[in-house]
Amino acid sequence: MINIIAIDLDGSLLDDNKNLPGDFWEVAEQVFKTGTHMIIASGRPSII
């Protein structure tokens, strides 16, 4: 059973204009209903 899905933002989840796919929240809801957690990640360093 899959419990966690990690998704990279830039180049994977977001398009060139930094937009989510149109069906992202629909798919995310289906994932959440299975009890799976979703982690949104980025390899970019944060600026503090």
C-alpha positions as CSV (number, residue, x, y, z in Angstrom):
1,M,0.0,0.0,0.0
2,I,1.3,3.5,-0.9
3,N,1.1,5.9,2.1
4,I,3.0,8.9,0.8
5,I,3.5,10.5,-2.7
6,A,6.1,13.2,-3.1
7,I,5.8,15.5,-6.1
8,D,8.4,18.0,-7.3
9,L,7.1,21.4,-8.2
10,D,9.3,22.8,-11.0
11,G,9.5,20.8,-14.2
12,S,7.2,18.1,-12.9
13,L,3.9,19.4,-11.3
14,L,3.9,23.0,-12.6
15,D,3.9,24.0,-16.2
16,D,6.3,26.7,-17.7
17,N,3.9,29.4,-16.4
18,K,4.0,27.9,-12.8
19,N,0.4,26.7,-13.1
20,L,-1.0,23.5,-11.7
21,P,-2.6,21.1,-14.2
22,G,-6.4,21.8,-14.5
23,D,-7.3,18.4,-12.9
24,F,-4.8,18.6,-10.1
25,W,-7.4,19.1,-7.2
26,E,-9.7,16.4,-8.7
27,V,-6.8,13.9,-8.7
28,A,-5.5,15.0,-5.3
29,E,-9.0,14.4,-3.8
30,Q,-9.0,10.9,-5.2
31,V,-5.5,10.3,-3.7
32,F,-6.6,11.7,-0.3
33,K,-9.7,9.5,-0.2
34,T,-7.3,6.4,-0.2
35,G,-5.6,7.7,2.9
36,T,-2.5,8.6,1.0
37,H,-0.6,11.7,2.0
38,M,0.8,14.0,-0.7
39,I,4.1,16.0,-0.2
40,I,4.8,18.9,-2.5
41,A,8.6,19.4,-2.7
42,S,11.1,21.6,-4.4
43,G,14.8,21.3,-4.9
44,R,15.2,25.1,-4.9
45,P,17.0,26.6,-1.9
46,S,14.7,28.8,0.2
47,I,15.7,32.4,0.8
48,I,15.3,33.5,4.4
